[in-house]
Amino acid sequence: MQARASSPHIYVGSPGPPASVDLLDAAIREIVSRRRLIRYLVAAATRKAGTNTLLGHVWWILDPLLQMPLYVLLVGMILRSGTADYPLFVFAAVLPWKWFTSSVADATTSVSTRDQLIKQVPFPKLVLPVAAITSGIPQFAFGLIPLLGLMLLFYRDRISVFLLLIPIVAAVQLLLTLAAGILLSAFDVFARDTGRLAGHVLRLWFFLSPGLYSTDRIDHVTARYPAVGFLFRLNPFTTLFEAYRDLIYRARLPDPAPLAWLLIASACLLAITLILFKRLEPRFAKVL
């Protein structure tokens, strides 16, 4: 009874489709009012991730360490990138990218895989992708352990007070991740191939982002094709990777202007995805 009573009033007796502002307000209220449920789901997901495999959360330490030698061998040695301290250069991008892709993947199927629960218990479905993405935050924190270990062992000269600002860049990335994850979770209800398609798109997205190379490497391309350079700069992970590398690799403050624009764009995109999710939510139970 309590769950039914707390459902947004805009769905009851509305003469027409609810306004976008009402939907956005309802979405924000659901997230805030159900924060205890979100914390419970995050804790459950964290425990499940730690017990489903033999090494548990240690994989968040091993995964980037196992990926880094492959990229160093391929790009740093075979293709000869010429970037100094290339392992740290790559690690500063691989770690946040792994956080983004794993969180988006978990969020994409967070609604479609709870079909029985959605049909039996009335509750705001928005908490499912939000909890799936939020559960990636402690995993990202685990991933910072090998980064600090790598710097202490091999790159002590790059350790600086700017490392304390990593959570600020991570907060901007979190907004972008929430927008992408919530949007894909709604689409996955109606098209179950969304997760598989998203995996291919994300794989391509990484190689089109400056994760394995610096932005200077594409200067000769953008000189001949200005449109390519424009699209490259629009890539949000161009801004994020450069910001992380400024803090970790270059030991300096990142340019605040691109981060501020990305923050505003991510917030606007998140608002749009929340509205879209709330418009589609009444149809979830019928489709599932």
C-alpha positions as CSV (number, residue, x, y, z in Angstrom):
1,M,0.0,0.0,0.0
2,Q,2.8,2.4,0.9
3,A,4.5,1.8,-2.5
4,R,1.3,2.5,-4.3
5,A,0.6,5.6,-2.3
6,S,4.1,7.0,-3.1
7,S,3.7,6.6,-6.9
8,P,3.8,9.9,-8.7
9,H,0.4,11.6,-8.8
10,I,0.9,12.6,-12.4
11,Y,0.0,9.1,-13.6
12,V,-3.3,9.1,-11.8
13,G,-6.3,10.7,-13.5
14,S,-4.1,12.8,-15.8
15,P,-6.1,14.1,-18.8
16,G,-3.1,13.9,-21.1
17,P,0.6,13.0,-21.1
18,P,2.4,14.7,-18.1
19,A,4.6,17.7,-18.8
20,S,8.4,17.2,-19.1
21,V,8.9,19.4,-16.0
22,D,6.6,17.2,-14.0
23,L,8.3,14.1,-15.1
24,L,11.8,15.5,-14.2
25,D,10.5,16.6,-10.8
26,A,9.0,13.1,-10.2
27,A,12.2,11.5,-11.2
28,I,14.3,13.6,-8.9
29,R,11.9,13.0,-6.0
30,E,12.0,9.3,-6.6
31,I,15.7,9.2,-6.4
32,V,15.9,11.3,-3.3
33,S,13.0,9.6,-1.5
34,R,14.3,6.1,-2.3
35,R,17.9,6.7,-1.4
36,R,17.8,4.1,1.3
37,L,16.6,1.5,-1.3
38,I,19.4,2.6,-3.6
39,R,22.0,2.2,-0.9
40,Y,20.6,-1.3,-0.2
41,L,20.8,-2.3,-3.8
42,V,24.3,-0.9,-4.1
43,A,25.4,-2.8,-1.0
44,A,23.8,-6.0,-2.4
45,A,25.5,-5.5,-5.8
46,T,28.9,-4.9,-4.1
47,R,28.6,-8.1,-2.0
48,K,27.5,-10.0,-5.1
49,A,30.4,-8.7,-7.1
50,G,32.8,-9.7,-4.4
51,T,31.5,-13.3,-3.9
52,N,30.6,-14.4,-7.5
53,T,34.2,-14.8,-8.4
54,L,37.2,-16.3,-6.7
55,L,39.2,-13.1,-6.5
56,G,36.1,-10.8,-6.1
57,H,37.0,-7.1,-6.0
58,V,40.7,-7.9,-6.7
59,W,39.7,-8.1,-10.3
60,W,39.3,-4.3,-10.3
61,I,43.0,-4.2,-9.4
62,L,44.1,-6.9,-11.8
63,D,42.0,-5.9,-14.9
64,P,43.7,-2.6,-15.6
65,L,47.1,-4.1,-14.8
66,L,46.5,-6.9,-17.3
67,Q,45.2,-4.6,-20.0
68,M,48.1,-2.1,-19.6
69,P,50.9,-4.4,-20.9
70,L,48.9,-5.2,-24.0
71,Y,48.5,-1.6,-24.9
72,V,52.1,-0.7,-24.0
73,L,53.3,-3.5,-26.3
74,L,51.0,-2.7,-29.1
75,V,51.2,1.1,-29.2
76,G,54.2,1.9,-27.1
77,M,56.6,-0.5,-28.7
78,I,55.2,-1.8,-32.0
79,L,53.6,1.4,-33.2
80,R,56.2,3.5,-31.2
81,S,54.0,6.2,-29.8
82,G,57.1,8.0,-28.3
83,T,55.1,9.1,-25.2
84,A,57.2,9.3,-22.0
85,D,56.2,7.0,-19.1
86,Y,53.6,5.4,-21.4
87,P,52.3,2.8,-18.9
88,L,51.1,5.6,-16.6
89,F,49.8,7.5,-19.6
90,V,47.6,4.6,-20.6
91,F,46.6,3.6,-17.1
92,A,45.2,7.1,-16.5
93,A,42.7,6.5,-19.3
94,V,42.0,2.7,-19.0
95,L,40.9,3.0,-15.3
96,P,38.1,5.6,-15.9
97,W,37.1,3.9,-19.1
98,K,36.7,0.6,-17.4
99,W,34.5,2.3,-14.8
100,F,32.3,3.8,-17.5
101,T,31.9,0.7,-19.6
102,S,31.2,-1.6,-16.6
103,S,28.7,0.8,-15.1
104,V,26.9,1.3,-18.4
105,A,26.7,-2.4,-19.0
106,D,25.3,-3.1,-15.6
107,A,22.7,-0.3,-15.9
108,T,21.6,-1.4,-19.4
109,T,20.2,-4.7,-18.2
110,S,19.2,-3.5,-14.7
111,V,15.5,-3.1,-15.7
112,S,15.0,-5.8,-18.3
113,T,16.4,-8.5,-16.0
114,R,14.0,-7.6,-13.2
115,D,10.8,-8.4,-15.1
116,Q,9.3,-10.6,-12.4
117,L,9.9,-8.0,-9.7
118,I,8.5,-5.2,-11.8
119,K,5.3,-7.2,-12.6
120,Q,4.7,-8.1,-8.9
121,V,5.8,-5.1,-6.9
122,P,5.0,-1.4,-7.7
123,F,8.1,0.7,-7.1
124,P,10.0,3.5,-9.1
125,K,12.0,1.6,-11.7
126,L,14.4,4.5,-11.9
127,V,16.2,3.2,-8.8
128,L,17.5,0.2,-10.7
129,P,19.8,1.9,-13.2
130,V,20.8,4.5,-10.6
131,A,21.8,1.8,-8.1
132,A,23.6,-0.2,-10.9
133,I,25.7,2.9,-11.8
134,T,26.3,4.0,-8.2
135,S,27.6,0.5,-7.3
136,G,30.5,1.2,-9.7
137,I,31.8,4.0,-7.5
138,P,33.5,1.7,-4.9
139,Q,34.8,-0.5,-7.7
140,F,36.4,2.6,-9.2
141,A,37.9,3.3,-5.8
142,F,39.4,-0.2,-5.8
143,G,40.9,0.6,-9.2
144,L,42.8,3.5,-7.7
145,I,44.9,1.1,-5.6
146,P,47.0,-0.2,-8.5
147,L,47.3,3.3,-9.9
148,L,48.8,4.6,-6.6
149,G,51.0,1.5,-6.4
150,L,52.3,2.1,-9.9
151,M,53.1,5.7,-9.1
152,L,54.9,4.8,-5.8
153,L,57.0,2.1,-7.5
154,F,57.9,3.7,-10.8
155,Y,56.7,7.3,-11.1
156,R,57.2,9.0,-7.7
157,D,58.2,12.2,-9.5
158,R,54.7,12.5,-10.8
159,I,53.0,12.2,-7.4
160,S,51.4,15.5,-6.5
161,V,48.7,17.1,-4.4
162,F,46.6,17.3,-7.6
163,L,45.8,13.6,-7.2
164,L,43.3,14.7,-4.5
165,L,41.2,16.3,-7.2
166,I,40.4,13.0,-9.0
167,P,37.0,12.9,-7.3
168,I,36.0,16.2,-9.0
169,V,36.7,14.8,-12.5
170,A,35.0,11.5,-11.5
171,A,31.9,13.4,-10.4
172,V,31.6,14.9,-13.9
173,Q,32.1,11.4,-15.4
174,L,29.4,10.1,-13.0
175,L,26.8,12.5,-14.5
176,L,27.6,11.4,-18.0
177,T,27.5,7.7,-16.9
178,L,24.1,8.2,-15.3
179,A,22.7,9.8,-18.4
180,A,24.0,7.0,-20.7
181,G,23.1,4.2,-18.3
182,I,19.5,5.4,-17.7
183,L,18.9,5.9,-21.4
184,L,20.1,2.5,-22.4
185,S,18.2,0.8,-19.5
186,A,15.0,2.1,-20.9
187,F,15.8,1.1,-24.5
188,D,16.8,-2.4,-23.4
189,V,13.3,-3.1,-22.2
190,F,12.0,-2.7,-25.7
191,A,15.0,-3.9,-27.7
192,R,17.0,-6.6,-25.9
193,D,19.9,-6.2,-28.4
194,T,20.7,-2.8,-26.9
195,G,23.3,-4.2,-24.6
196,R,25.1,-6.1,-27.3
197,L,25.0,-3.1,-29.7
198,A,26.2,-0.8,-26.9
199,G,29.2,-3.1,-26.4
200,H,30.3,-2.6,-30.0
201,V,29.7,1.1,-29.9
202,L,31.7,1.5,-26.6
203,R,34.6,-0.5,-28.1
204,L,34.7,1.8,-31.1
205,W,34.3,4.8,-28.9
206,F,37.4,4.0,-26.9
207,F,39.6,3.8,-30.0
208,L,38.2,7.0,-31.3
209,S,39.1,8.6,-27.9
210,P,42.6,9.7,-26.9
211,G,43.0,6.7,-24.6
212,L,46.0,5.1,-26.2
213,Y,47.4,8.3,-27.8
214,S,47.6,12.0,-27.0
215,T,45.6,14.7,-28.6
216,D,48.8,15.9,-30.3
217,R,48.9,12.8,-32.4
218,I,45.8,13.9,-34.4
219,D,47.0,17.4,-35.2
220,H,48.1,16.4,-38.7
221,V,44.7,14.9,-39.3
222,T,42.7,17.8,-38.1
223,A,44.9,20.2,-40.1
224,R,43.6,18.5,-43.3
225,Y,40.1,17.7,-42.1
226,P,38.9,20.4,-39.6
227,A,35.5,18.6,-39.2
228,V,37.4,15.6,-37.8
229,G,39.0,17.8,-35.2
230,F,35.7,19.4,-34.3
231,L,34.1,16.0,-33.7
232,F,37.1,14.8,-31.8
233,R,36.8,17.8,-29.4
234,L,33.1,17.1,-28.9
235,N,33.9,13.6,-27.6
236,P,33.4,13.9,-23.9
237,F,36.2,11.4,-23.2
238,T,38.6,13.7,-24.9
239,T,37.9,16.2,-22.0
240,L,37.8,13.5,-19.3
241,F,41.0,11.7,-20.4
242,E,42.9,14.9,-20.6
243,A,41.6,16.0,-17.2
244,Y,42.6,12.7,-15.6
245,R,46.0,12.9,-17.2
246,D,46.6,16.4,-16.1
247,L,46.0,15.3,-12.5
248,I,47.8,11.9,-12.7
249,Y,50.3,12.1,-15.5
250,R,51.2,15.8,-15.8
251,A,50.8,16.8,-12.2
252,R,48.9,20.0,-12.9
253,L,45.4,21.4,-12.8
254,P,43.2,20.6,-15.8
255,D,41.7,23.3,-17.9
256,P,38.4,24.1,-16.1
257,A,36.5,25.4,-19.2
258,P,36.1,22.1,-21.0
259,L,35.2,20.3,-17.7
260,A,32.6,23.0,-16.9
261,W,31.0,22.7,-20.4
262,L,31.0,18.9,-20.1
263,L,29.4,19.2,-16.6
264,I,26.6,21.4,-18.1
265,A,26.1,19.2,-21.1
266,S,26.0,16.0,-18.9
267,A,23.5,17.6,-16.6
268,C,21.3,18.6,-19.5
269,L,21.6,15.1,-21.0
270,L,20.7,13.5,-17.7
271,A,17.6,15.7,-17.4
272,I,16.5,14.6,-20.9
273,T,17.1,10.9,-20.1
274,L,15.2,11.1,-16.9
275,I,12.2,12.6,-18.7
276,L,12.4,9.9,-21.4
277,F,12.7,7.2,-18.8
278,K,9.6,8.4,-16.9
279,R,7.6,8.6,-20.2
280,L,8.5,5.0,-21.0
281,E,8.2,3.6,-17.5
282,P,4.4,3.0,-17.6
283,R,4.9,0.6,-20.5
284,F,7.7,-1.5,-18.9
285,A,5.4,-4.0,-17.2
286,K,3.4,-4.6,-20.4
287,V,6.5,-5.2,-22.5
288,L,8.3,-7.3,-20.0
